[in-house]
């Protein structure tokens, strides 16, 4: 006899034909034997139950076959009757589009969706505010290459670093946004929401640092203490978090420079290296190189121009008030907005503020507003009102609120930088905030892929099985548990590599959210890949966040329903631990 073979479909009536088809290849047979060393067999009533359930003759994983040498009875894990693993062919043969993948593997994810951290009713929003760079204007990745190349030249020519550093070309997919950099140790890493370093994501230069060495460097733990971690705006005394999309070339240049000194066995001070690289990157912006590149070839560097135009037309057409607060200079913004919207772009905005010096614009109340004329020249006059069609420079949010009266949840502000654009507005002033996260384009494609769904489903199932098995102390149970532990780590690496081989997803560190992800959920009511996502929603639409289960609400978790595993072992199983 053969037990029902596919654990994935134990609750799916439509999958019955699939189960019958693959039952012939399943290695599970009905056999009454169990290990006499199993602690559960000490209970005679439990022993009788075990004798009537199937056991696993050949344990084969979908990705490796290390565990196939063990004859291990799963019956004492008390899985549902239909939950016996068919591991030899079950995962590799699941066809794309099949309903055998659990509900947790969502196929409807796409980059045009707006995701909600908090409930937002657009009918209550009368005023829409925007940042410019990477919000109204989306840039081509080619810009990162130019920023890197120019900063690398500054490092060699201005700071007199070795010329061989110039031989390192830009690596487009090396770093991801949200990483932390240990300034004193010269290490680039990914940290989760609980201040723990994700194993396998620490890099010294372009080389990964073994987990054992990371533990030695941080006193036997992966935890980074709060006092060492980046401050509120991502700039701590010892660790910096890179939250800006523009920071990706900076992380790559830091890795390259560290790699050069390490590879050539040259002593150097990581703190001074960090300062020099930061200054070299800053020179690209301060000297206007980036602005010049973009203005010289707007079609090459600015993406989604027509979509931005459509969004602004739609909002104004529905009677909404618009304003712009950006750190970029007027000449740069004027050129880009004219390209995207037309010469009359200022007619769309009730207030336009350039060179605002965010995040200080939101926290200080010192700098006054100054008006610029049509040529961008500064006019020295007291500002008693913020008028439509005019351009203002600097200023502060407190004067902005006083002069406009725009307060509270009727204001929705869009920006790409969680700290500089959104944090203070949400925490101090109660504005609604929307984060622009271009990385969602890539991340949602990975999450929606069949390979990711299958790998993650097995990872969840294996974790559930380990959770049940861990309470058994007999030698065979421990041996199988160790094998499953190894495979679980391999599956984690596989899922990480699907996003980025070095650092994985910007949203997750294994099972925990990343530091970036936690800040995203804290400082943004909604988030999306680009401003154009607004075109898919009516302006009276309400965004409802998904109910996120808490740990004590575990029975409601879909992955628990799929794996058939309970979050807490049976009390009688727990008693054996004592």
ZIRAPE-V856895 format. One line per field, one symbol per residue. psi: psi as a letter, one per 30 degrees, with the letter a starting at -180 (. if undefined). burial: I if it has 9 or more other ideal C-beta (glycine too) atoms within 8 Angstrom, else O. A space follows every 10 residues. Layout:
BEGIN
psi = ???
burial = ???
END
This chain:
BEGIN
psi = lklkejffgf gjefgeeeee effffkgklj kgklkffkff ffjeeeeeee ffllljejjk lfflgefffk jkjfegfhll egikkjfefe efgjkkflgf klffikffkl ggkkkkflkk jfffjfkklk ldkgdejkll ffeeeeeeee eeeeeeeegh lkfffffjlk jegellkglk jjeffhkklk kafggkkkkg gkkjbgkkkk eeeeeefhhg lgkjkefflk aeggilefkk kjfkeffeee eeeeeeeeee eeeghkklje eeeeeeeeee eeeeeefgee eeeeffieee fklheeeeee eeeeeefggk kklkjlflle eeeeeeeeee elfgefffkf kkklhfhkff efelheklkk kkaffgkkkj lkjfljkkfl klkbaleeee eefegjlaff kjkklfjeee eeeeeeeffg lkkkkjifff eeeeeeefke eeeeeeeeee eeeeeeeeff fkgleeeeee eeeeeeeeee eeeeeeffek fefakffkjc fllleeeeee fefkelllel fffffgkkgg kkkkkkjjkl efgeffkefe eefgkkeklk eeefffe.
burial = OIIOIIIIII OIOOIIOIIO OIIOIIIIIO OOOIIOOIII IOOOOIIOII OOOIIIOOII IIIOOIIIOI OIIIIIOOIO OOIIIIIIII IOOIOOOOOI IIOIIOOOOO IOIIOIIOOI IIOOIOIIII IIIIIIIIIO OOIIIIIIII IIIIIIOOIO IOOOIOOOOI IOOIIIIIII IIIOOIIIII IIIOIIIIOO IIIIIOOOIO IOOIIOOIOO OIOIOOOIII OOIIOIOOII IIIIOIIIII IIIIIIIIII IIOOOOOOOI OOIIOIIIII IOIIIOOOII IOIIIOOIOO IIOIIOIIII IIIIIIOOOI OIIIIIIIII IIIIIIIIII IOOOIIOIIO IIIIIIOIII IIOOOOIIII IIOOOIOOOO OOIOOIOOOI IIIIIIIOII IOIIOIOOOI IIIIIIIIII IIIIIIOOIO IIIIIIIIII IOIIIIIIIO OIIIIIIIII IIIIIIIIIO IIOIOIIIII IOIIIIIIOI IIIIIIIIII OIIIIIIIIO OIIIIIIIII IOIIIIIIII IIIIIOIOIO OIIOIOOOOO OOOIOOIOII IIIIIIIOIO OOIIOIOO
END
